[in-house]
Amino acid sequence: MKLFTTLGIIVLLLGCTSKEQLPEFKENPAANAVDQDKKSLDFFLEHYDKFFTTNFNISECPGAAVVIVKDSTVVYKKGFGVKEIGTQDSVDVNTVFRIASLSKGVTSVLAGNLVDRKELKWNQKIRKSVPSFTLRDKAQAKRLTISHTLSHTTGLYKYTNTKLIHRGMSLPNIIASFRKNGVVAKEGTAYAYQNAMFSVVEKAMEHGTNVSFDALLRERIFSPAGMQDASTDYNTIKNHNNVALPHRYNHYSKKYYLTSLHQNYYNVIAAGGINASITDMGEYLKILLGNRPDIISRESLAEIFNPVICTSEDDTYVNLWQGVSDSFYAKGWRVLHYNGRTIVYHGGNVNQYKGQLVVDLTNNIAMCVLFNAPNSYNGPVVPTFLNYYDFYKEMRAIL
């Protein structure tokens, strides 16, 4: 897959800015600065919209939705394409997608909420609240904590028991099955991405609150944040009247075709079972930018973004992005050193849905994009957004 560059962007922007007039001097320099910031942000959004639209069309993906939040405000929100190929049923800002592994970040935000209320501890032992969990190495099973689970550092082989998820096994039965699994590393020393093990945290949260995991998500995150279309089950998305349906890509015919919604990963909600619209994700980005201390404190937010384990040798996908020097996994989040600053990121992939989310902590801007099919733009969509925004910052001195 060919990565996009910013060369075309630079030519476009230089061509546009060459006709711009310098602003007239105003007596209130503070007001003038605010006005210029707004004009330059509007300029960025106008051209990013053209840029995204062009690359989305090139990808031929059926549908997508994008949201950008700057500081505490949704500054861009838009649907692209159609919910179902061969129709004129357009994706809008309330169209529901599966967000796949972006669910892991939501789970970690919920964990932070429980920590704030002293209903959970980061160093809490898993077996303290989930006694049905154990491993062949019982001593290591007893040492595993919430932090190990959320950071994929339990010492298990990557994707342990994922096949049980695909079989539709219930989470309690998946947890019981871990007794057969051995470890390949001591806890806290190695990174290995998990779905089944990550979701064990659901039962720890339920134990500490006496509330079901899906109800906790609704009561602690979805409802207070105003995520009105968010849900955690197959029946809700199946019966929703505004859904971007999943599509497969046939590499031989080079065409997309409609496929079915399936129930995989709704049995492990914490790892990949959340549904949401791009409007919901905009409200969620406000949380991640630290604007909702009623949902998660800045201290707990900093903790879930705090790197736990280096993944620079394992995370080959993000390490191919131009500007990334090191990568880490925190708690439900990837953390990247990107062009001298810290970027928080995660991607998602389930049932042909693709999702990408990035939070630029230095510039206080965040973006999420949801697709209803695999496509050539899914990979570079985050690095091109970051590159585009970097160039915009450079251009602000000219505008």
VENPE-V31990 format. One line per field, one symbol per residue. phi: phi as a letter, one per 20 degrees, with the letter a starting at -180 (. if undefined). Layout:
# VENPE-V31990
phi=???
This chain:
# VENPE-V31990
phi=.efedegfffffffffffefeffffdfdfffffffffffffgfgffefgfffgffffffmfgbbbcccddldcfdbbadcmcfcfncdeffcfdfeceelffffffgffffffffgemebcfeffgffdcffebcfefffgfefdgffffdlcfnffgmgmffffffnfffgffgffffeeeddbfgndbdbfcdffgfgfgffffffclcffffffffecgfffnefdfbcbfffffefebceffcedefeelcebfcefcegnfecggeadedaeffgffffffffenecffebffffffffefgdbfcgedeffffeffoedbcbdddnbecdeclnbeddbbdbbblmfcbcbcceffelcbbcccddafafegfefffffffffffgfffgfef
